[in-house]
Amino acid sequence: MLRVTRMGEQSSVVRLRVEGRISAESCGALNDICWRCIREGKAVQLDLQAVSSVTPRGLDTLRALQEYSVDLLFVPPLIEELLVPGSSVETTHEPGRRSAK
């Protein structure tokens, strides 16, 4: 389950706290929320500190959002590594677990 909360907002920036699992099922909702803010003329910051896991589709969504200048903040180390093109780590993040291909 994914939860997105609007944490702080300035005139030109909105910070969204993302909690839970970024999966194929939740990517659409995350994308919609970000695009709604972008259409309002806001720069978007995603606080990913409370993300527990991410699927390959979730990684694709995060990469696409980055291409549209969405800032990713407080990214857990494994997710940050997975976002690097050509990563040799499996595409799931669970706290305390790490697997190489």
N, C-alpha and C positions, 0 to 999 in steps of 0.2 A: 504494500500500500504506500502511496506517495501523498505527502502533505506539503502544500506550498502556502506560506504565510507572508503577507506583506509586512515587513519589519520596520522599515524606515523609508521616509519619502521626503525628498527635497524638491525644489521647484523643477529640477531637470533630471533627477536620479531617483530610482526606486530600487530598494534592496529586498530580494525575495529569499526567505529561508526555506530550503528544500530538506525534507526529512523522509527517511524510508528508502524504498527501492525504486530506482529509475529503471523501468522495464518497458517492453514493447507496449503493454497495456496503458502505461502512464505517460508515455512520450507525447501523445497528442495533447493531453491536458497541460503539460509543462510548456510545450511549444505555444499553445493558444494563450496562456497567461503571459508569456514573455512578449508575444507579438501584440497583444492588447496594450501592454505598457509602451512598446515601441511606437505603436500608432498614436498614442497619447503624447508622443514627443519626448518620452523619458529614456534616459540611458538606463540599462538594466544591469544589476549586479545579482548574481546567484550565490548565496551562501550555502556551500555544499558540506559543511562540517558534519551535519547529522545524517548524511546519506549512508545507508548501511550496505547497499549493493547496487551494482549497475550491470545491465545486460549489454550485449553488442549493439542492439538497437538504441539503448540509452546512451551509449558512447557516441554513436552517430548523431544523435540529437544534440548532445552537448557540443560536439565539434561544429555542427551546423550553426548553432546559436553563437558560438565564438566567432564564426565567420561574419556574423551580422553584429559584431562588436558587443555582444553580451559578455560581461566580465564574470569569470568564475573565481570566487573567493573561498578561502579556507578549504581547499580541495584536499581530501585525504590522500596521503602519499601514493598508495597503490592506484587510485583512480587517476591521479596526475600522471603516473607512469603509463597507464593504459591509454591516455589521451595522446601520447607521443606516437606519431606514425611509425610503424614497424616494430612496435613493442613485442617482446617475446614472452609476455605474461598472459595467462588466460584472461578472458574478458568477464570475470566476475570478481567482485570485491566483497569479501566478508571479513570483518574485523578479526585480526589474528591469523588469517589464512593467506597463503601466497603460493602460487603454483607456476612453474615454468613450463613452457611447451616443449 
